[in-house]
Amino acid sequence: MPLKPRKQAFSGLGSAPGQGILAPPRPMNSLLRHLSPVAFAVLLCHCGAPQPPQCHRVPTASRVPSATLLAQARQDWAVLANPGRRSEWPASQTRYNDAVAKLFDQLRCGPDGWDTRAAAIGTRIGEASESDVDPRHIDVLFPAKLVNGHVVREHKTTDGVGVPLVGWKKTSPVGMKRDPYLLPNGLPYQVSATLDFSKPGLPSWHFVKRWRNDETKIGDSTHTLAADWTAANRFYWHMCDLDNLKIQNVLLPDRYTEETGIYFVTPYDPNKIPIVFVHGLVSSPDAFKNMINELAPEPWFRKNYQIWLYNYPTGNPWIYSSMKFREKMREAIAYARTKGPDHNLNRMVLVAHSMGGLVSRSSVTDPGTVMYDGLFKKPLDEVNVSEENRRMIRDGFLYKPLKEPKRVVFLAVPHRGSPMASMQLSMWLSKLIRLPKTVTIELLDTTFLAMSDVVQGEDPSKRIPTSINSLSPTAPTTVALNKLPLPKGITFHSVVGDRGKCNSPDSSDGVVPYWSSHVEPVASEKVVPCNHSVPDSPEASEELKRILKLHLGSSSSLKTEN
């Protein structure tokens, strides 16, 4: 069973002032401060999974008679519907949003269903279109303002009409098979709630999927919908299994094998280009949370791109993770092709950090026999192994590259390895890694040992390389990869970290020196002032925006509607 993330308290109703759903945890006591990272990780794994907030009692500030709030909202709706009263819009928008927010608190709290609660306050749940969330079909819907904390660097919002909400739908119900491309334990929704007075009878609630719509019609007027782009992002990483216990992700990769795969952040849309984020060592897809937080508010991004995340245990050697990446990508691409035209699949972009860059680079590069010859002495046809193991070797070293990606962005990638992988501490950590049985059996017991007479280099009976070993500048797979040129037909970009000395080519991000992260030929190379956590750099996010706009062509060609 996959490990569950650590438990954090929700605030909502009845919590201390200033404490939200993602309030910073209290400082650890002296005992925990003296625990080793490994011991601390082991303790954390026993904590329970967090749950979305529920509301059973209307907050005090929202205990205003619903008739009073409806009258106020109706009055300001009429102002917002009239283009001739544009000067009054700002004040009316504020009053309308305040009334709708209080009404929503009354709507969401209580034991009865959504329709019953809506009727009780003189409203109804509107018919949900493709652009709407039906609250009856998700697990919880709550105000975005309840989500706080510091999961991402900056809080991104858009001012407008409506109340920003966060929705949550479990994707792994007990006893039911999960859709293989949905996020493992839940799907977050960025929602804007409006109360519509345009039709006779009870006003109707609409819960708009904010990534699908930027505007709403009120009478003869068009208004920007309010949005909180950060709240759903923060809440997802709070709830998500993909972000739990990165140390164990390395040391016990077998515990995470089940979660290896491609995940769609929103339902697949054939009209949008996939951008695939591939994380690195001791990491998870949350390495890109600040980048995603910067991209989400951009209308051009939401209308042209969709986000895919690749999650994998990072204790395995990168060549094995690369094999699994190609396998999972081909499965996801095949699935996507059943959903509509595939022209945008062939415009795919990979964004890869650290070791994920080796996984990505190798996956789009035709290895010929170079990767195989770097490790083995004899041609595969002359090796006495089972057909299953022969297939595994072919998939790992003599594979066909992915053809769909047309642009790759490297973020602090150790193309020529990292000297840190050869340091004594790193070698000690490498010995702690317990590779999955699937890896040790496939790669060691039935392959390397069976091929002891054909493996290049030292005694193959020694312990199979881990991710840390495979990042050494002298690792055979890393050396072999660098003998292969970057493939033609794909545009490459590189973003390199510099801790502040600004002395390239002698600089370093603290983990990867410039001589390793620099690769040619690339369309652009950007050095940013940060450590190895390049995806957290504001400059790196701006560079990615530039590259993604470039990928779309001139600004005049950007799609302006879904």
N, C-alpha and C positions, 0 to 999 in steps of 0.2 A: 504494500500500500504506500502511496506517496506520502511524504511527510507533510504535516500541516503547518501553516505559518503561526508565528507566535501570537498570543492573544493580546489585544489592546482594547482599552475601554472605550465605549461610545459615550458621548455625553448627552446630547439631546436634552431630554427633560430631566430635571432634577439633579444635574451635575453641577460641580463647582463653577463659578464664573470664569469664563475664558478657556474652559476645558471642552474641546470639541471632539469629534469622532476620532481624529488623528492627533490628539494632543501629545506633545513630546513626553516620553516616559520620564518618570522620576529618576534621579541619579541612582546608579547601582550602589549597593552598600560595599563596604570595604572588602568583604569576602569575594564578591563577584568581580571587583576591580582587580583582584589578585589571581583570578582564574586564568588559565591559558586559553587562547582562542578555541582550541579543540574542545576543552572541557566545557567552556561556555556554550559552544554549539550543541554539545550533547545534552546539556541542561535544557536548552531552548526547545529541542525536538520533542520534549514531553508536554509542551504547552498546547492548549486546545486552539481550535480555529476560531477566528472572530466571526461574528454574525452581524448582518445589517441591522440598523436601528429600527425599532418599532415604536409606534406612538399609541398609547392607550388613554391619554388625557390631553386635552387641548392646552397648549401653553397659555399662561396667564395673559400675556400681551395680546393674544388672539381671541380672547373671550369677549368679543364685541357682538351684539345681536347681528345675525346674518342678514336680516332685512336692511339694517343700516349700511352694512358693507356692500350689499348688492345695489342699493340705491346710489352709493358713491361711485361704484365701478361703472354702473350704467350711464351715469351723468358724464363721467370722463371718457367713456367709450364714444359717446356722441360727439364730444369735442375732437377726439382723435380721428373720427371718421370724416371730419369736415376739413378739406384743404384750405378753406377760407379762414380757419381759426388756427393756422399754423403757429402763430406767436404764442398761443396758449398751450401748445403741445407739451413742452417740457414739464410744466407744473401738472398738467393732467396725467401725463405718463407716470409721474411720481405717485400721485394719489391713486391712480388705477392699479399700479403694481403693488402698492401697500395694501389696498383692499383685497386684491386677488391673493396675495400671500397669506393674509389672515384667514380668508375663506378656505384656502387650501389646507391650512393647519386644521380647520374644523372638518374638512373633507377626509383627511387621511387618518384621523384619530378615531378609535372606537372599534367595537367588536364586530359590527355588521359589515356586509359587503359594500363595494364601491357604489353600486346603484342605490342602495338603501341610504347610505350616508349622504350621497349627492342630493337625493330627494328631501332629506331631512333639513337641508339648508336652502331649499328652494332652487336647486340646480339639477342638471342631468349630465351624464357622461356622453359626450358627442360620439358620433360614428367615427371610428378610427380608419384613416386612409393609410396608404403605404408610407406616408410621411409621419404618421403618428404612432405613439406607443399606446397600446391598450393597457391601462393599469390592471385590468382583470387578468391579464396573461403574463404578468411579471410578479416577482416575489415582494418587492417593496419599492416605494417611490417616496422620496423625502427631499426637503429643501437643501440646495447646494451649500447654503450658509452654515449648515451643521458640520461640514467637513473642513477641518483646519489641519494644522501641522506643517511639517517642513519636508515632505516627501520630495517635492520638486523645488527648484530655486525661486521661481517667480509665479505670482498668482495672475492668471490671464483671464480677463473678462471682456464682454462686449455690452455696452449700455444699449438698452432698447426696451421694447414692450414685452411684458410677461415676467414670469418668475422662474429663474433657473432652478432646475431640479436634477437629482441624480436617481437613476433607476438601476435595479439589480435583478437579474434573472439567473437562477442556478442552472448550470449546464451539465451537472453530474448528479441527477436525482438518484436516490438509492434504488437499486434494482433495475435501473434503466441504462442503456448503452448511450454514451455521449457521442454527439457529432464529432468526428475526429478533427475538425478544423475550428471548432469553437474553443474559446479559452477554457482551460481545464475545469475551473470550479465556479465560474460565473461570468456573465456578460454585463458590462456597465453600459448605461445609457446616459447621454447628455441630452437633457430635455428642457424645453421652455413651456411653461404652463400658461394658457390664456383662457379667459372666460368670454365667450362669444354671445353678444346680444343682438346679432343681426337678424334672427328669425323670431317669429311670434312664439309665445310660450316661455318655458323655462330657459334661462341662459345655459349654454352648453360648454363643458370643459373640453379643451383640446390640449394634448400633451405631444408637442412637436419634437421629432428627432432632430436635434440641432445640427447634426452633421449633414442632414439632407436639405434643410431649408435655412436661409438667412433672413427671410422677410415674411411678413404676414400682411394680408389685406384687412383693413378695417374700413368698411364703407368704400368711399372713393379714394382712400389714402393707402399708401404703402409705407410700412414701418419696419425698421430693423428689429429682429427678435433679440431679446436679452439672452445672454449666455454666460455661463461660467465654465470655461474650457479646462480649468485646472482641477475642479472638484472631482469629476468622474475619474480623471487620471490618478489623483491622489487616492481616491477610494479604492480603485482597482488594485493598485500596488499594495494597499493595506490588506486586501482580501486575498490576493493572488498566491497560489501555490508556486508559481514560477519564480518568485522572489524569495523563497525561503531557504535559509541556511546555506549560503554560498560555500562555506568551508566544507560542509558535508557533501555538497555537490561535487567537490573535488575529491575528498578523502573516501567517500562511499558512493561512487557513481552508479553502482548497481541499484541503489535506492531510488534513483531518478530516471532509470532507463524507460520506465512506463510513460514518462512525460516528455520524452524526446519526440519532437515533431514540429510541424509548421502550424501556427495558430493565426487565424484571421481576427483582427481587432474589431472589425465590423463585418456583417454578412457580405459574402463575395458579390462584387458588382463588376460585370464584364465591361462596363463603360469607364472603368478607372484602371490606372496603371498600378500594379503591385510594387511596393517598395519593401524589400525584405531586409530586416535588421538581424544581424548575426553577431552575438556577443562573444566575449573572450574568456580567458581563464579566470577562475574564482569569480564568476559573474553570472548574470542571468539577463533576460530581456529588459529588466528594469534599468540596466546600464544606459538605456536610451530614453528614459522617462523625461529628462529635461529637453532633449531634442524633440520628442513627440509633443511635449507641452508648448514648445515654441512653434511647431508646425500647425497644431490644431486650430489656432485662431485665424489662420490665413485662408481666406475664401478660395484662392486659386489652388491651394493644396488640397482642401477637402473635396473640390469639384473635379480634380484630375487624378488624385492618388488614393490608394487604399493601403493600409499597413498590414504586413505579415510579420510575425515574429518567429524566429527559429530558436527553440530551446533544446539544450542538450547538456548532459553531464560533462563537466570539463576536466575530469580526471583521466579520461581516455586519451591516448595519443591522437594528435590532431589529424593524422592520416585516416584513422578509423572514424573520427567525427565527420571528416569530409565525405567518406563513403556513405555514412548515414544521412548526411545533408542532401546528397544527390538523390538518394533513395526517397527521402521524404518530400523533396521538391518535385520529383517526377510524379509522385502520387498526388500531391496537391494540384499540380498543373493539369493532370488528367481529370481530376475532379472538377476543376474550374472550367475546363473545356466542355463539360456537360451542361454548363449553366448559361452558355451563350457564345457569341463571337469571341475569338481568341486573339484578335489583333493587339490588344493591350498587354496580353501575356508576353508577346514578343517585343515589348518595350520595357521590360522589367528592369528595376534598379536594385542593386545590392549595396547595403551600407554595413560595413564590417569593422568591428573594433578588435584590436590586438590579435590574439590567436584566431579569432573569427575571420580575420583577413586571410590567414593561410588556408582555412577551410574554404573560403569563398574563391580565392585565387586559384587553388588547385581544382576546384569544381568547374570552373569555366575554361580551364586550360587543357588542351589535348596532350596527354603525357607521352604519347608514342610508347617507346620502351624505356624512356629515360628514368622514370620513377622505379620501374621494375629492376632495371639494370643497376640502379644505385643500391639495391639490397640483395639481389640474387645473382648467383654465378651462372646458372643454367637456364636455357629457355623453358618456358612453362610446359611446353609439350613433352619435355624430357624429364619432368619431375614426377616422381611416383607418389601421387596423392589422390585422394578420392575426388570424384567429380564435384561434390559439394565444396570441398576446400579449393579446388581449382577455380570454381566460380567465384568464391570469396576473394581469392588472390587477384583474379581478373577485375572484379569490381573495385578492389582497393588500389591497384597499381596499373592496370591496362584498360581503364574505363573510357567511355565516351563522355565528353564534357557536356554540361548544360548549354543549350543553345539559346534559351529565352532571354537571359540577361543581356542588356545592351549598354549598361553603364554600371561601373563599380566604384564605390567611394571607400578608400582605405582610411581608417582612423587609428593612428599610432600602431601600425602593424609591424611586427618583428620579421620582416621578410628574410633576413639573414640570421634569425635567432636572437636571443637575448643572453648576454654574458651572465645575468643573474641565474639562469637555469643551470649553470655549471658551478655555482657557489655552493659551499658546504651546507648551509642551511637549506637551500633549495633541494639538494640531493637528499638530505635527511627527510624533508617533507615528502619527497617523491617516494621514499620507502614506506611511508605511512598510507599511501593510496592503495585501496583494495579494489582492483579492477573487477568488473562484473564477470561472472562465469562465462557469459557469452563471448566476452573478449578473450579471456584467458584460454578457453577451450578452442575457439576458432583460430586465434592467432598464435598461441603457444603450443598447447598440448597436441593439437592435430596438424599443425602447419609448420611452425618453426622447428619444433623438435623432429618432426618427420622429415624435414628438409635440412637437417643439420649439415649435410654435405654440400648444400648449394647456397647457403646463406653467406653473404659477404661479411667480413669483419670478425668481431670477437665471437666467443663461444655462444651459440644461440640458446643454450640451455640456461643461461643466466636470465634473470628476471626481465620480463617483457617491458619495454619502455612505457612510461606514463606520459601524460601531457607535459609535465615539467621536463623530463628527459628529452622529449621530442622537440622542445624549443631551444635546445642547445645549438650554438652556431655550428657544431660539428656533427649534429644528428644527420644520419644518411638521408632521411626524407627531406629535411630542410635544404641540405646541400643539393639534392637532386632537383627540387622545385626551382631553385635559383639558376639551374642550367637551362630552364625552359623560359623562352621569352614570353612577355605578356601577349596574349592572343590578339590578332587583328579582328576588326569588326566589333570590338567592344571599347568603349571610351573609359579610361581610368582617371581617377583623381586621388590625390593623397593629402591628408591633413595630418600634420606632425606636431607633437607637443614639444615645448621648450620651457623648462622650469624658470627661465628668466635671464639666463646668461647671454642669450642672443648671440651665440658664438658658433652657429652652424658653419662648417660641418662637424664641429667638435661638440655640439650640444647633445642633450639627452632629455627625455621626459621623466627620468628617474628609474625607468625600467627598460625602455628601448632606446638605444643611442641613435643619433641621426643616421649614422652609416648603415643601420639596419632598416630603419623606417623609410629611408629614401629609396625610391625605385624609379626606373625609367623604362620606356617612355610613358609619361602621363600627360594628360591635357592640362593639368594644373597641380601645383603643390602649394599648400598654405601652411605656414608655421604659426602656431597659436601659442600664446603665453600660458601654459598650464602643464600640470604633471601628466601622468599616463591616463588619467580619466578625461580624455579628450572629448567624449560625448557630452560631458557636463560643461564644456566651455561655451560661453555665449558666442565667441568668435567662430567656433566650429559650427554652431547652429546656423549662423548667418551664412557661412560658406556653403553649407548643405542647401539652404534655401536658394542661393545663387545657382548652384549646380542643378537643382531640380527644375528651376525656371528655365535654365538653359536646355535641359532635356526636353522640355515641352516646345521649344522653339521661341519665336518672338512673342512678346507680350500680347500682341494683337491676336495671336492664335489660341490664347488660353480660353478654355471653356468658361462661359459665364452662367451656365445653368446646367442642371442635371439632365 
